[in-house]
Amino acid sequence: MKKLLIYICILLFSLPVVAQQIDQARMDRDLEVAKNVLQTLFNQDRDMMFWGRNIEAVYLEGYGVIFKLPERYSYLNINIPEIAVFERKEMREEKVYIDLKVPVDDSIGNERKKEKKEAVITFLTDYSDLIGQLKPDEKIKVHNRANDNFFYVGTGRRSSWSMTSSGLEKFSAEVKKKDVIAYKEGKISRKELINRITFTTSEPAEKHQDLELFASIVKRLYSPDLSETYFTDRTPHYELLKDYGAIFYLKTYSSYSNNDLYSMPVLGRSDIDLEERNKKVTELYPQFEKSIKETMIEYGRTIKTLKGDEILMLKVKLTKCDGCGIPETLELSVSKQVLSQYDQRKLSLDKAMGAIKVKKTFKDTK
């Protein structure tokens, strides 16, 4: 009898471990299918099309899946005086500096808002169950992100601009997986499921100084002139999720290309071929992973917005390097409690770094 009780206890403790395992390749596949469905629902109306911009999707264990809808591009026809054009030779690209005031029309109209909401409702009620492996209390969330880029057309050039997202209306809708399953199993009606969808429409959230500071620190540390591994050319964007934590999105590069040759500014090298470039990228990866972990602990401890049970997460899109064996994406997460313990000198840097959970995604697994 005693042995039986011990066996039962072992079995019970082992069940959560099994339940938590995620088949990442399957999850990635399901998200790709779901993104395609959502994109198709919006693209049925030409005026609502995203014009080639991709919907993003991310799975966060313990939270659920978040779909990010891009805003539509704005287009302008302008003539650029030649005197305003400067070339940055090391990047082989043109930079144009013009003081141009552009009015942002963020009014969608009541009819357009209604169509947008109906498309999201259709997705959440009829198609969100295509995403397998989600736990009952995890969510499926759809929201738009700020329009941070637009293009101009004129004088034969094409360039990206930065613009403020202030004043842009934020829209989000979310539902729990268990409610979708209840509808599919006939336990609740479609109307009841819609009533369980949480809709939010609001002005842009107030910026958090500590999160903005962390993002700017990461951008500076991994700028081409300071980084010793991979680099970035933009400030990571982030989102703060209630009762979950803060997620920062970082895209990294390793080189600039010029036809069949490459330059690697962090190494002070130029005009190297693809084989040597890929070799250097592979050699730099272990150093980059160690560096990003140190950055996360050293500077993440300055974040005061997070609560003790919330997490700081970095989702890194790594430099492209086909056949190099390095991950395509790197997800690192650590609890605020660990960051606080390190800040209070209760944990060493090595132990704090050891507490970071790491998830790697390789291109050949998709």
C-alpha positions as CSV (number, residue, x, y, z in Angstrom):
1,M,0.0,0.0,0.0
2,K,2.8,2.4,0.9
3,K,4.6,1.7,-2.4
4,L,1.3,2.3,-4.2
5,L,0.9,5.7,-2.6
6,I,4.5,6.6,-3.4
7,Y,3.9,5.7,-7.1
8,I,0.7,7.7,-7.2
9,C,2.5,10.8,-5.8
10,I,5.3,10.4,-8.3
11,L,2.7,10.2,-11.1
12,L,0.8,13.2,-10.0
13,F,3.9,15.3,-9.7
14,S,5.0,14.2,-13.2
15,L,1.8,15.1,-14.9
16,P,2.3,18.9,-15.0
17,V,5.8,18.4,-16.5
18,V,4.3,16.4,-19.3
19,A,1.5,18.9,-19.8
20,Q,3.9,21.8,-20.1
21,Q,5.8,20.4,-23.0
22,I,5.2,22.3,-26.2
23,D,6.0,20.9,-29.7
24,Q,7.5,24.1,-31.0
25,A,7.5,23.0,-34.7
26,R,3.8,22.3,-34.5
27,M,3.1,25.5,-32.7
28,D,4.9,27.5,-35.3
29,R,2.9,25.7,-38.0
30,D,-0.4,26.4,-36.3
31,L,0.5,30.1,-35.9
32,E,1.4,30.4,-39.6
33,V,-2.0,28.9,-40.6
34,A,-3.8,31.2,-38.1
35,K,-2.0,34.3,-39.4
36,N,-3.0,33.4,-42.9
37,V,-6.6,33.0,-41.9
38,L,-6.6,36.4,-40.1
39,Q,-4.9,38.1,-43.0
40,T,-7.4,36.7,-45.5
41,L,-10.3,37.9,-43.4
42,F,-9.0,41.4,-43.4
43,N,-7.9,41.4,-47.1
44,Q,-11.4,40.6,-48.3
45,D,-12.0,44.3,-48.1
46,R,-9.4,46.1,-50.2
47,D,-9.6,49.3,-48.0
48,M,-8.6,47.2,-45.0
49,M,-5.7,45.4,-46.7
50,F,-2.3,45.5,-45.0
51,W,-0.6,45.9,-48.4
52,G,2.0,43.2,-47.9
53,R,2.8,43.9,-44.3
54,N,2.8,40.7,-42.2
55,I,0.7,40.0,-39.2
56,E,3.0,38.9,-36.3
57,A,2.2,36.1,-33.9
58,V,3.9,35.0,-30.7
59,Y,3.2,32.3,-28.2
60,L,4.0,33.2,-24.6
61,E,3.9,30.2,-22.2
62,G,1.4,30.9,-19.4
63,Y,-0.2,33.7,-21.3
64,G,-1.3,32.5,-24.7
65,V,-1.0,33.7,-28.3
66,I,-0.8,37.3,-29.3
67,F,-1.5,38.4,-32.9
68,K,-0.3,41.9,-33.9
69,L,-2.1,43.6,-36.7
70,P,-0.1,46.2,-38.7
71,E,-1.5,49.6,-39.4
72,R,-1.8,50.5,-43.1
73,Y,1.0,52.4,-44.8
74,S,0.5,56.0,-45.7
75,Y,1.9,57.3,-49.0
76,L,3.0,60.7,-50.1
77,N,4.3,62.1,-53.4
78,I,7.1,64.6,-52.7
79,N,10.1,66.0,-54.6
80,I,13.4,65.8,-52.7
81,P,16.0,68.5,-53.4
82,E,19.4,67.0,-54.2
83,I,21.1,69.1,-51.6
84,A,19.2,67.1,-48.9
85,V,20.7,63.8,-49.9
86,F,23.7,62.4,-48.0
87,E,25.3,59.0,-48.5
88,R,26.6,56.9,-45.7
89,K,29.2,54.9,-47.6
90,E,29.7,52.2,-45.0
91,M,26.1,51.2,-45.3
92,R,25.8,51.7,-49.1
93,E,22.6,53.6,-48.7
94,E,21.2,57.1,-48.8
95,K,19.9,59.0,-45.9
96,V,17.5,61.9,-46.5
97,Y,17.0,64.6,-43.9
98,I,13.9,66.8,-44.4
99,D,11.9,68.7,-41.9
100,L,8.4,67.7,-43.1
101,K,5.2,68.0,-41.1
102,V,2.9,65.2,-42.0
103,P,-0.7,65.2,-40.7
104,V,-1.7,61.8,-39.5
105,D,-5.3,60.8,-40.2
106,D,-6.1,58.1,-37.6
107,S,-9.9,58.2,-38.0
108,I,-11.2,55.0,-39.3
109,G,-14.9,55.8,-39.3
110,N,-17.6,53.9,-37.5
111,E,-18.3,51.5,-40.4
112,R,-14.7,50.7,-40.8
113,K,-14.4,50.0,-37.0
114,K,-17.4,47.7,-37.2
115,E,-15.9,45.7,-40.1
116,K,-12.6,45.4,-38.3
117,K,-14.4,44.1,-35.2
118,E,-16.4,41.6,-37.1
119,A,-13.3,40.2,-38.8
120,V,-11.7,39.7,-35.4
121,I,-14.8,38.1,-34.0
122,T,-15.0,35.7,-36.9
123,F,-11.4,34.7,-36.4
124,L,-11.7,34.2,-32.6
125,T,-15.0,32.3,-32.7
126,D,-14.5,30.1,-35.8
127,Y,-10.8,29.7,-36.4
128,S,-8.8,30.3,-33.2
129,D,-9.2,26.6,-32.2
130,L,-6.8,25.8,-35.0
131,I,-4.0,26.7,-32.6
132,G,-3.5,23.4,-30.7
133,Q,-1.6,22.9,-27.4
134,L,-2.9,26.0,-25.7
135,K,-3.9,25.4,-22.1
136,P,-7.5,26.2,-21.1
137,D,-6.7,29.4,-19.3
138,E,-4.4,30.7,-21.9
139,K,-5.6,33.4,-24.2
140,I,-5.9,34.2,-27.9
141,K,-5.4,38.0,-28.3
142,V,-5.6,40.2,-31.4
143,H,-4.4,43.8,-31.3
144,N,-3.0,46.5,-33.5
145,R,0.4,48.0,-33.1
146,A,1.4,51.6,-33.7
147,N,2.1,52.7,-37.2
148,D,5.8,53.5,-36.9
149,N,6.7,53.7,-40.6
150,F,5.5,55.0,-43.9
151,F,6.9,55.4,-47.3
152,Y,7.2,58.2,-49.8
153,V,7.1,57.9,-53.5
154,G,9.0,60.4,-55.6
155,T,12.2,61.2,-57.5
156,G,12.8,57.4,-58.0
157,R,13.8,56.8,-54.4
158,R,12.1,54.8,-51.6
159,S,12.9,55.4,-48.0
160,S,11.5,54.7,-44.5
161,W,10.6,57.4,-42.1
162,S,9.9,57.5,-38.4
163,M,6.7,59.0,-37.2
164,T,5.0,59.3,-33.9
165,S,2.2,56.9,-33.0
166,S,0.6,59.4,-30.5
167,G,-3.1,59.8,-31.1
168,L,-3.5,56.4,-32.8
169,E,-6.3,54.4,-31.4
170,K,-5.5,51.0,-29.8
171,F,-7.7,48.1,-30.4
172,S,-7.6,44.7,-28.8
173,A,-9.8,41.6,-28.4
174,E,-9.0,38.5,-26.4
175,V,-10.7,35.2,-25.4
176,K,-9.7,32.2,-23.4
177,K,-9.1,28.9,-25.1
178,K,-11.5,27.1,-22.7
179,D,-14.3,29.4,-23.9
180,V,-13.6,28.6,-27.5
181,I,-13.6,24.9,-26.8
182,A,-16.9,25.2,-24.8
183,Y,-18.5,26.8,-28.0
184,K,-17.0,24.1,-30.3
185,E,-18.4,21.4,-28.0
186,G,-21.9,23.0,-28.0
187,K,-21.8,23.9,-24.3
188,I,-22.3,27.6,-25.0
189,S,-23.8,29.5,-28.0
190,R,-21.8,31.6,-30.4
191,K,-23.5,34.7,-28.9
192,E,-22.4,33.7,-25.4
193,L,-18.8,33.2,-26.7
194,I,-18.8,36.6,-28.3
195,N,-20.0,38.0,-24.9
196,R,-16.9,36.4,-23.3
197,I,-14.5,38.2,-25.7
198,T,-12.9,41.1,-24.0
199,F,-12.8,44.2,-26.3
200,T,-10.7,47.2,-25.5
201,T,-10.5,50.4,-27.4
202,S,-8.3,53.1,-26.0
203,E,-5.7,55.9,-26.6
204,P,-2.1,54.8,-26.6
205,A,-0.9,53.6,-23.2
206,E,1.3,55.9,-21.2
207,K,5.0,55.2,-21.7
208,H,6.9,53.8,-18.8
209,Q,10.2,55.6,-18.2
210,D,12.0,52.6,-16.9
211,L,11.0,50.4,-19.9
212,E,11.9,53.2,-22.3
213,L,15.3,53.5,-20.6
214,F,15.9,49.7,-20.8
215,A,15.1,49.7,-24.5
216,S,17.4,52.7,-25.2
217,I,20.2,51.0,-23.2
218,V,19.9,47.8,-25.3
219,K,19.9,49.9,-28.5
220,R,23.1,51.7,-27.4
221,L,24.9,48.6,-26.2
222,Y,24.3,46.8,-29.6
223,S,24.9,49.8,-31.8
224,P,27.5,49.0,-34.5
225,D,30.2,51.2,-32.9
226,L,29.8,49.6,-29.4
227,S,28.8,46.0,-29.9
228,E,31.4,43.3,-30.1
229,T,29.1,40.7,-31.6
230,Y,25.8,41.4,-33.5
231,F,24.3,44.8,-33.7
232,T,20.9,46.5,-34.2
233,D,19.9,49.7,-36.0
234,R,16.7,50.4,-34.1
235,T,15.4,50.7,-30.6
236,P,13.6,47.5,-29.4
237,H,9.8,47.9,-29.2
238,Y,8.0,46.4,-26.2
239,E,4.7,45.6,-24.8
240,L,3.6,45.4,-21.2
241,L,1.1,42.6,-20.4
242,K,-0.9,42.7,-17.2
243,D,0.0,40.0,-14.7
244,Y,2.6,38.6,-17.1
245,G,5.4,41.0,-17.7
246,A,7.3,43.0,-20.3
247,I,8.4,41.6,-23.6
248,F,11.0,43.4,-25.7
249,Y,11.6,42.6,-29.4
250,L,15.1,43.0,-30.7
251,K,16.3,42.4,-34.3
252,T,20.0,41.9,-34.8
253,Y,22.4,42.0,-37.8
254,S,26.0,41.0,-38.3
255,S,27.0,42.7,-41.6
256,Y,26.1,45.0,-44.5
257,S,26.0,43.5,-47.9
258,N,27.4,45.0,-51.1
259,N,26.6,42.7,-54.0
260,D,28.6,39.5,-53.2
261,L,30.8,41.0,-50.5
262,Y,30.1,41.9,-46.9
263,S,31.4,44.3,-44.3
264,M,31.3,43.6,-40.5
265,P,31.6,46.9,-38.6
266,V,31.9,45.3,-35.2
267,L,35.1,43.5,-36.4
268,G,36.3,46.4,-38.5
269,R,36.3,44.1,-41.6
270,S,35.1,45.0,-45.1
271,D,34.9,43.3,-48.5
272,I,34.8,39.7,-47.1
273,D,33.1,36.9,-49.0
274,L,30.0,34.9,-47.8
275,E,32.0,31.9,-46.5
276,E,34.2,34.0,-44.3
277,R,31.2,36.1,-43.2
278,N,29.2,33.1,-42.1
279,K,32.3,31.6,-40.3
280,K,32.6,34.8,-38.3
281,V,28.9,34.9,-37.5
282,T,29.0,31.4,-36.2
283,E,32.1,32.2,-34.0
284,L,30.4,35.3,-32.6
285,Y,27.1,33.5,-31.5
286,P,28.2,32.1,-28.1
287,Q,29.7,35.5,-27.2
288,F,26.4,37.2,-28.2
289,E,24.3,34.8,-26.2
290,K,26.4,35.4,-23.1
291,S,26.4,39.1,-23.7
292,I,22.6,39.4,-24.1
293,K,22.1,37.4,-20.8
294,E,24.5,39.8,-19.0
295,T,22.7,42.8,-20.4
296,M,19.3,41.4,-19.3
297,I,20.5,40.9,-15.7
298,E,22.7,44.0,-15.3
299,Y,20.2,46.5,-16.8
300,G,16.9,44.6,-16.3
301,R,17.2,45.1,-12.6
302,T,16.6,48.8,-13.1
303,I,13.0,48.1,-14.2
304,K,10.6,49.0,-11.5
305,T,7.3,48.6,-13.4
306,L,7.3,44.8,-13.0
307,K,5.9,43.0,-10.0
308,G,7.8,40.2,-8.2
309,D,6.0,37.4,-10.0
310,E,6.1,39.0,-13.5
311,I,8.9,38.4,-16.0
312,L,11.2,40.3,-18.3
313,M,11.4,38.7,-21.7
314,L,13.7,39.4,-24.7
315,K,12.6,37.9,-28.0
316,V,15.6,38.3,-30.4
317,K,15.5,37.8,-34.1
318,L,19.0,36.8,-34.9
319,T,21.1,37.8,-37.9
320,K,20.5,35.8,-41.1
321,C,23.1,33.1,-41.6
322,D,21.9,30.1,-43.7
323,G,23.6,26.8,-42.8
324,C,25.5,28.3,-39.8
325,G,23.7,26.3,-37.2
326,I,22.8,29.3,-35.1
327,P,19.2,29.8,-33.9
328,E,16.8,31.9,-36.0
329,T,15.2,33.3,-32.9
330,L,16.2,33.4,-29.2
331,E,13.7,33.9,-26.4
332,L,15.1,34.7,-22.9
333,S,13.0,35.2,-19.8
334,V,13.7,35.9,-16.2
335,S,11.5,36.7,-13.2
336,K,11.5,40.1,-11.6
337,Q,12.3,38.3,-8.3
338,V,15.6,37.1,-9.7
339,L,16.4,40.6,-11.0
340,S,15.6,42.1,-7.5
341,Q,17.8,39.5,-5.8
342,Y,20.7,40.3,-8.0
343,D,20.2,44.0,-7.4
344,Q,20.2,43.4,-3.7
345,R,23.4,41.3,-4.0
346,K,21.6,38.2,-2.9
347,L,22.6,36.5,-6.1
348,S,25.8,36.5,-8.1
349,L,25.8,37.5,-11.8
350,D,26.5,33.9,-12.8
351,K,23.6,32.5,-10.7
352,A,21.2,35.2,-12.0
353,M,22.2,34.4,-15.6
354,G,21.7,30.7,-14.8
355,A,18.1,31.5,-13.8
356,I,17.3,32.8,-17.3
357,K,15.1,30.5,-19.3
358,V,16.2,30.2,-22.9
359,K,14.3,28.9,-25.9
360,K,15.9,28.6,-29.3
361,T,14.1,28.2,-32.6
362,F,16.0,26.9,-35.6
363,K,14.9,27.6,-39.2
364,D,15.0,23.9,-40.1
365,T,12.3,23.1,-37.5
366,K,9.7,25.2,-39.1
